[in-house]
Amino acid sequence: MKVHVVKEKCQGHNRCYTLAPELFDVDDLGTAFELNEGEVPKELEDKARLAFDNCPEFAIEITED
């Protein structure tokens, strides 16, 4: 599984970072971005889905392997 934050959609709510800091971080302007080139370890897949489901701007994309 991989995650990707579409920067043009991100409004800086940072729910993804709050819910899954192992997968996301934020820049100086509050825009989220994925860590580790978006690779999601098996044990964090539920957190990735939780972040996806809670993004109010639908800025997170998930691709399954």
C-alpha positions as CSV (number, residue, x, y, z in Angstrom):
1,M,0.0,0.0,0.0
2,K,1.1,3.6,-0.7
3,V,-0.3,6.9,0.3
4,H,0.0,10.2,-1.5
5,V,-1.1,13.7,-0.4
6,V,-2.3,15.9,-3.3
7,K,-0.8,19.2,-2.2
8,E,-3.2,21.3,-4.3
9,K,-6.1,19.9,-2.3
10,C,-4.6,20.0,1.1
11,Q,-5.9,22.8,3.2
12,G,-3.8,22.2,6.3
13,H,-6.3,20.6,8.6
14,N,-3.5,18.0,9.4
15,R,-5.9,15.3,10.5
16,C,-3.7,12.8,8.7
17,Y,-0.6,13.9,10.7
18,T,-2.6,13.7,13.9
19,L,-4.0,10.3,13.2
20,A,-0.9,8.8,11.6
21,P,2.3,10.7,12.3
22,E,4.3,7.6,11.3
23,L,3.0,8.2,7.7
24,F,2.5,11.9,7.3
25,D,4.3,15.2,8.3
26,V,3.6,18.9,7.6
27,D,5.7,21.6,6.1
28,D,6.2,25.1,7.4
29,L,3.0,26.3,5.8
30,G,0.9,23.4,7.3
31,T,0.6,21.4,4.1
32,A,0.8,17.7,4.7
33,F,3.1,15.3,2.9
34,E,3.7,11.6,3.0
35,L,6.8,10.1,4.6
36,N,9.0,7.2,3.3
37,E,8.0,7.9,-0.3
38,G,4.4,6.9,0.7
39,E,5.2,3.3,1.5
40,V,2.9,2.0,4.2
41,P,4.1,-0.9,6.3
42,K,1.5,-3.7,6.7
43,E,1.0,-2.8,10.4
44,L,0.1,0.8,9.6
45,E,-2.5,0.1,6.8
46,D,-5.4,0.7,9.2
47,K,-4.0,4.1,10.2
48,A,-3.5,5.0,6.5
49,R,-7.2,4.2,5.8
50,L,-8.2,6.2,8.9
51,A,-6.3,9.2,7.6
52,F,-7.9,8.8,4.2
53,D,-11.4,8.6,5.6
54,N,-10.9,11.6,7.8
55,C,-9.4,14.1,5.3
56,P,-12.1,16.7,4.8
57,E,-10.5,17.8,1.5
58,F,-10.1,14.3,0.0
59,A,-6.4,15.1,-0.5
60,I,-5.1,11.7,0.4
61,E,-4.9,9.0,-2.3
62,I,-4.3,5.3,-1.5
63,T,-3.0,2.7,-3.9
64,E,-3.1,-0.9,-3.0
65,D,-0.4,-3.3,-4.1
